[in-house]
Amino acid sequence: MSTVLIVDDERDITSFLGAFFERKGHQVMKAYTGEEAVTLVKQRRPDLVLLDLRLPDISGFDVLERVKAENPVVIMITGHGDVSLAVRAMQAGAESFLTKPVELAHLGAAAERAFEKAHLRQMNLYLAERRGAVPARALLGSSPPMRELAAQIDLLARSDRTTVLLVGEVGTGKGRVADAMHRQSPRAAQRFVEVNCAALTAASLDSELFGVEQAPSAEGEVYRPGLLEVASGGTLFLDEIGDLDAHLQPKLLRVLEGKSFRRQGGTREVQADVRLIAATSRDLVAEVTAGRFREDLYYRLSVMPINLPPLRARAREDLVELIAHLIEELRVNLPEGPTELDDDALERLLKYSWPGNIREMRNVLERAMIVGRGAPAISAAHLAAEVRDASGLNVEHHVPRTLAEVERQHVDRTLRAHEGNRTRAARELGISRATLIKKIKEYGIESGQPVPTGGLR
């Protein structure tokens, strides 16, 4: 429900317009003088002000000037002979104007646009207020679904022996959530070790996770500890667990069930005091059905699954908190970059569908802070073209694409932007160079195979 302040000294008009907005479910306030209007705007901060140009004490111009600091959304109401004055009022800050007698169809359309702008201004104010919020909370947001998700994460963080499975599209913040869970857990003083199962070959991942033990020699037993030992007492985060090679799956299952393992080439049992958090962008149920992932391992991992929604499915207030958090994070290395957003830039950020999720949003904001260095605020001109030109994702214009298609085009586009430089492209994508090379081969990007272009700007 929005609030509307109607300012006119003709009581018949205020009653008529008030009844119109009340029928639509809005809360209506009325003022019959300019002074009364100024007081109500400052005290109640209405979403919309319908302001008559001619008032008995002060003019509509005076009211606009005196409430400028409150940044209200104002529609000017004027007689036919005052149109030139109404145009001046718009230059002074009014959103639009209507002539008397007011046509309700025109009023309804103008009011809807005004409510949208008022809500956007509230979002921008909220953005400024959320800077410096607790990172884990800011990463998720404060809408009811995300508060519930945050409560689940807090609960699991304290249950430091429970295995957690984080599920979500690429870039939804699974690694950040895993790190936040570790920092909130009783294991926070120990190590947080991360490994991407898709970034290494099966043999390399085997030795990385479980370590290597050689036969005894004259110098004694020789071994290299794996990450399960390095993370002892702390947390091991296995990203993209769906890519874990088939021969490593039973070894990991044994760790989860028996809390022990053997190094490569070893014969004795090594104890594993480690909390495991796994993450995947794959549908593990489908992988189990297809025979590519062990069913018993899946059930061991999914004791407490946490689903992280993509940005396009999150509420606007959640996105605002995330934007504030990322700007706060970026300003450490970009102290000269603008940290404010004008209304137009914020609106475009909120409309964009973010196929690359948090990772893409961070890249877009980083670019905007670099390009806008010295400016008072980030404007639409500082945003990447695909964000600047976005009209929002809706069902009518939705183009069905698999996650692989989206990723393939995003990798190809990033490579082109860096003129084929794999190191720079991998850095922007937030993956290792080895993972990028693997994806180039997997998607045939260098072999001349076509990259789908439908729907991804």
C-alpha positions in Angstrom: 0.0 0.0 0.0 1.4 3.4 -1.0 0.7 6.8 0.6 -0.7 9.7 -1.3 -0.8 13.4 -0.2 -3.4 15.5 -2.1 -2.8 19.2 -1.8 -5.6 21.5 -3.0 -7.7 24.2 -1.3 -10.8 23.0 -3.1 -12.3 20.3 -0.8 -14.5 18.8 -3.6 -11.3 18.1 -5.6 -9.4 16.6 -2.6 -12.4 14.4 -1.8 -12.9 13.2 -5.4 -9.2 12.4 -5.9 -8.9 10.9 -2.4 -11.8 8.5 -3.1 -10.1 7.4 -6.4 -6.9 6.4 -4.6 -8.7 4.8 -1.7 -10.6 2.6 -4.1 -7.2 1.4 -5.3 -6.1 0.5 -1.8 -3.8 3.5 -1.2 -3.6 5.5 2.0 -4.7 9.1 1.5 -3.7 12.3 3.3 -5.1 15.7 2.5 -3.7 19.3 2.9 -5.6 22.5 2.0 -2.6 24.9 2.3 1.0 25.0 1.3 2.2 25.2 4.9 0.2 22.1 5.8 1.6 20.3 2.8 5.2 21.1 3.8 4.6 19.8 7.3 3.0 16.5 6.1 5.8 15.8 3.5 8.5 16.2 6.2 6.7 14.2 8.8 5.0 11.5 6.9 7.1 11.2 3.7 4.3 10.2 1.3 5.1 8.1 -1.8 3.3 10.5 -4.0 2.3 14.2 -3.7 -0.5 15.6 -5.9 0.2 19.3 -5.6 -2.0 22.2 -6.8 0.0 25.0 -8.3 -2.2 27.8 -6.8 -2.7 27.6 -3.0 -4.1 30.2 -0.6 -0.9 30.9 1.3 2.2 29.9 -0.7 2.5 28.7 -4.2 3.3 25.1 -5.4 6.7 26.4 -6.4 7.4 27.4 -2.8 6.2 24.0 -1.5 8.6 22.2 -4.0 11.5 24.3 -2.9 10.9 23.7 0.8 10.5 19.9 0.6 13.4 19.4 -1.9 15.5 17.7 0.7 12.9 15.0 1.2 13.1 14.2 -2.5 9.4 13.6 -2.9 7.7 12.4 -6.2 5.4 15.2 -7.2 2.6 15.4 -9.8 1.6 19.1 -10.3 -2.1 19.9 -10.8 -2.8 23.1 -12.7 -5.4 24.9 -14.6 -5.3 25.1 -18.4 -3.9 28.6 -18.4 -1.0 27.6 -16.2 0.7 25.0 -18.4 3.9 27.1 -18.9 4.1 27.4 -15.1 3.7 23.6 -14.8 6.6 23.1 -17.1 8.7 25.3 -14.9 7.5 23.3 -12.0 8.8 20.1 -13.7 12.2 21.8 -14.2 12.1 22.6 -10.5 11.6 18.9 -9.6 8.0 17.9 -10.3 7.6 14.5 -12.0 4.8 15.5 -14.3 1.6 17.7 -14.4 -2.1 17.2 -15.0 -4.6 19.9 -16.0 -8.0 20.5 -14.3 -10.4 18.9 -14.6 -8.3 15.8 -14.0 -9.1 12.8 -16.1 -8.9 9.6 -14.0 -7.4 7.5 -16.7 -4.5 9.9 -17.1 -4.2 10.3 -13.3 -4.0 6.5 -12.8 -1.2 6.1 -15.4 0.8 9.0 -14.1 0.4 7.8 -10.5 1.6 4.2 -11.4 4.8 5.7 -13.0 5.2 7.9 -9.9 4.8 5.0 -7.5 7.5 3.1 -9.4 9.9 6.1 -9.2 9.1 6.5 -5.5 9.9 2.9 -4.8 13.1 3.2 -6.7 14.2 6.2 -4.6 13.4 4.2 -1.5 15.5 1.4 -2.8 18.4 3.8 -3.3 18.0 5.2 0.2 18.0 1.6 1.5 21.2 0.9 -0.5 23.0 3.8 1.2 21.8 2.6 4.6 22.9 -1.0 4.0 26.6 -0.2 3.4 28.6 -1.7 6.1 26.1 -4.4 6.9 27.2 -7.8 8.2 28.7 -9.4 5.0 27.0 -12.8 5.4 23.6 -11.2 5.8 24.2 -8.6 3.1 25.2 -11.4 0.7 21.8 -13.0 1.1 19.4 -10.1 1.8 16.5 -9.5 4.1 13.4 -10.6 2.3 11.4 -13.3 4.2 12.7 -16.2 2.0 16.3 -15.1 2.4 16.0 -14.5 6.1 14.8 -18.1 6.4 17.7 -19.2 4.3 20.1 -17.2 6.5 18.6 -18.8 9.6 19.3 -22.3 8.2 22.9 -21.4 7.4 23.4 -20.0 10.9 22.0 -23.2 12.4 24.2 -25.4 10.2 27.3 -23.3 10.9 27.0 -24.2 14.6 26.4 -27.9 13.8 30.0 -28.2 12.7 30.0 -31.9 12.1 27.1 -31.9 9.7 27.9 -32.3 6.1 26.4 -29.5 4.0 25.5 -29.5 0.3 25.1 -26.1 -1.4 23.1 -26.1 -4.6 22.8 -23.3 -7.1 23.8 -21.9 -10.5 27.3 -20.8 -11.3 28.1 -17.6 -9.5 25.3 -17.7 -6.9 27.8 -17.3 -4.0 28.2 -20.9 -2.9 31.9 -20.3 -2.1 31.1 -17.2 -0.1 28.4 -18.9 1.9 30.7 -21.8 2.6 33.4 -19.4 3.9 30.8 -17.5 6.0 29.6 -20.8 7.5 33.2 -21.7 8.5 33.8 -18.3 10.0 30.6 -18.6 12.1 31.4 -22.2 13.2 33.4 -23.5 16.2 36.1 -24.4 13.7 36.6 -20.7 12.7 40.1 -20.6 14.2 41.3 -23.4 12.0 41.8 -23.5 8.2 39.2 -23.2 5.5 40.5 -25.1 2.5 38.8 -24.9 -0.9 39.3 -27.1 -3.9 37.4 -27.1 -7.2 36.7 -30.7 -8.4 36.2 -29.5 -12.0 39.6 -27.7 -12.1 41.8 -30.8 -11.7 42.2 -34.2 -13.5 41.1 -37.2 -11.5 44.7 -38.2 -10.7 45.7 -34.7 -9.6 42.6 -34.4 -7.4 43.3 -37.8 -5.9 46.7 -36.8 -4.7 45.5 -33.3 -3.7 42.7 -34.6 -1.5 44.3 -37.7 0.0 48.0 -37.1 -0.2 50.8 -39.4 -1.4 52.8 -41.9 0.6 56.0 -43.6 -0.8 57.6 -46.8 0.3 60.0 -46.5 3.3 63.7 -45.8 2.4 66.9 -45.3 4.2 65.8 -41.8 5.1 62.5 -43.1 6.5 58.9 -43.0 5.4 58.2 -40.2 2.9 54.7 -38.8 2.4 53.0 -35.6 1.3 49.8 -34.7 3.2 46.6 -34.1 1.2 44.0 -31.4 1.8 42.0 -33.6 4.1 45.0 -33.4 6.5 45.8 -29.8 5.8 42.2 -28.9 6.8 42.3 -31.0 9.9 40.2 -29.3 12.6 38.8 -26.9 10.1 36.6 -27.0 7.0 37.1 -28.5 3.5 35.0 -27.0 0.8 34.6 -29.2 -2.3 33.2 -27.0 -5.1 31.5 -28.6 -8.1 31.3 -31.9 -6.4 29.1 -33.1 -9.3 32.3 -33.3 -11.4 34.1 -35.7 -8.9 35.5 -38.6 -10.9 33.8 -42.0 -10.4 36.8 -43.7 -8.9 37.1 -40.9 -6.2 33.5 -41.1 -5.2 33.8 -44.2 -3.0 37.0 -42.8 -1.4 35.1 -39.7 -0.4 32.2 -41.8 0.8 34.6 -43.7 3.1 35.8 -40.4 4.6 32.2 -39.4 5.3 31.3 -42.7 6.8 34.4 -43.7 8.7 36.3 -40.4 9.2 39.5 -42.0 7.8 41.3 -42.6 4.5 44.5 -43.8 3.0 47.0 -41.8 1.1 48.0 -42.8 -2.4 50.4 -45.7 -2.1 49.8 -45.9 1.7 48.4 -48.8 3.8 47.7 -47.2 7.1 44.5 -45.4 8.1 44.7 -41.6 8.5 42.1 -39.9 10.6 40.1 -37.1 9.1 38.8 -34.5 11.6 37.3 -32.2 9.0 33.9 -30.6 8.3 32.9 -31.1 4.7 30.9 -28.5 2.7 30.2 -29.5 -0.9 28.7 -27.4 -3.7 27.4 -28.1 -7.1 25.7 -26.3 -10.1 24.6 -29.7 -11.4 21.3 -31.6 -10.8 22.8 -34.4 -8.7 19.5 -36.3 -8.7 19.7 -36.4 -12.5 23.4 -37.4 -12.2 22.4 -40.3 -9.9 19.7 -41.4 -12.3 22.1 -41.3 -15.2 24.6 -43.4 -13.2 27.3 -40.8 -13.1 27.1 -40.1 -9.4 26.8 -42.6 -6.6 23.4 -42.7 -4.9 24.9 -43.5 -1.4 27.3 -40.6 -1.7 24.5 -38.2 -2.7 22.5 -39.1 0.4 25.6 -38.7 2.6 26.2 -35.2 1.1 22.6 -34.0 1.1 21.9 -34.4 4.8 21.1 -30.6 4.9 21.0 -29.2 1.3 20.9 -25.5 0.9 19.5 -24.1 -2.3 20.9 -20.6 -3.3 18.5 -19.0 -5.8 19.9 -17.1 -8.8 19.8 -13.3 -8.7 16.9 -13.1 -11.2 14.7 -15.0 -8.6 15.6 -12.7 -5.7 13.6 -9.8 -4.4 14.6 -6.2 -5.2 15.6 -5.5 -1.6 17.9 -8.5 -1.6 19.6 -7.2 -4.8 20.0 -3.8 -3.2 21.7 -5.3 -0.2 24.0 -7.4 -2.4 24.9 -4.3 -4.5 25.8 -2.4 -1.3 27.9 -5.3 0.0 29.8 -5.6 -3.3 30.5 -1.9 -3.5 31.8 -1.9 0.1 34.0 -4.8 -0.8 35.3 -3.1 -4.0 36.0 0.3 -2.5 39.0 -1.2 -0.6 40.9 -1.5 -3.8 39.1 1.3 -5.7 39.1 4.2 -3.2 38.6 6.8 -5.9 35.6 5.1 -7.5 32.1 6.4 -6.8 30.2 4.4 -4.2 26.8 6.0 -4.8 24.3 5.0 -7.6 22.0 7.4 -9.3 18.3 6.2 -9.7 18.7 5.3 -13.4 21.8 3.2 -12.8 20.1 1.4 -9.9 17.0 0.7 -11.9 19.0 -0.9 -14.7 20.9 -3.0 -12.2 17.6 -4.2 -10.7 16.1 -5.0 -14.1 19.0 -7.0 -15.5 18.6 -10.8 -15.3 22.2 -11.5 -14.3 22.9 -14.8 -16.1 26.4 -14.8 -14.4 24.8 -14.1 -11.0 27.0 -12.6 -8.2 30.2 -13.0 -10.1 28.9 -11.0 -13.1 27.4 -8.3 -10.8 30.7 -7.8 -9.1 32.5 -7.5 -12.4 29.9 -4.9 -13.6 30.2 -2.9 -10.5 34.0 -3.0 -10.5 34.0 -1.8 -14.1 31.6 1.0 -13.3 33.7 2.2 -10.3 36.8 2.3 -12.6 35.1 4.0 -15.5 33.3 6.4 -13.2 36.4 7.4 -11.2 36.0 11.0 -10.1 32.2 11.1 -10.7 29.9 11.8 -7.7 27.8 8.6 -8.5 27.7 5.7 -10.8 25.4 6.5 -13.7 23.9 4.3 -16.4 26.7 5.5 -18.8 29.3 3.7 -16.5 27.5 0.3 -16.8 28.4 -2.4 -19.2 26.3 -2.3 -22.4 24.3 -5.4 -21.7 23.2 -4.0 -18.3 22.6 -0.5 -19.6 20.4 -1.9 -22.4 18.5 -4.4 -20.3 14.7 -4.3 -20.2 14.4 -7.0 -17.5 13.6 -10.7 -17.7 10.0 -11.6 -18.2 8.1 -14.7 -19.3 7.0 -13.3 -22.6 10.6 -12.7 -23.8 12.2 -15.7 -22.0 14.5 -17.7 -24.3 14.9 -21.3 -22.9 18.6 -22.1 -22.5 20.5 -24.7 -20.6 23.1 -23.7 -18.1 25.8 -25.1 -20.4 24.7 -22.9 -23.2 24.8 -19.8 -21.0 28.2 -20.7 -19.7 29.6 -21.5 -23.2 28.6 -18.1 -24.6 29.8 -16.3 -21.5 33.2 -17.9 -21.7 33.4 -17.2 -25.4 32.4 -13.5 -24.9 34.9 -13.1 -22.1 37.7 -14.5 -24.3 36.8 -12.2 -27.1 36.8 -9.2 -24.8 40.4 -10.1 -23.8 41.5 -10.9 -27.4 42.0 -14.5 -26.5 44.2 -13.9 -23.5 43.4 -16.9 -21.3 45.0 -15.7 -18.1 43.0 -12.4 -18.1 39.8 -14.1 -19.2 40.2 -16.7 -16.4 40.8 -13.9 -13.8 37.6 -12.1 -14.9 35.6 -15.3 -14.9 36.8 -16.1 -11.4 38.2 -19.5 -12.3 41.7 -21.0 -12.8 43.5 -21.0 -16.1 43.3 -24.8 -16.1 39.6 -24.7 -15.7 39.2 -22.2 -18.5 41.3 -24.4 -20.9 39.1 -27.4 -19.9 35.9 -25.4 -20.7 37.4 -24.2 -24.0 38.0 -27.8 -25.1 34.6 -29.0 -23.7 32.6 -26.4 -25.6 34.8 -26.4 -28.7 35.2 -22.7 -28.6 38.6 -22.8 -30.5 37.5 -25.4 -33.0 35.1 -23.2 -34.8 32.0 -24.7 -33.4 29.1 -22.2 -33.2 28.4 -20.5 -30.0 24.6 -20.0 -29.3 23.6 -16.3 -29.2 19.9 -16.4 -28.6 18.8 -14.3 -25.6 22.2 -13.6 -24.0 23.3 -10.0 -24.6 
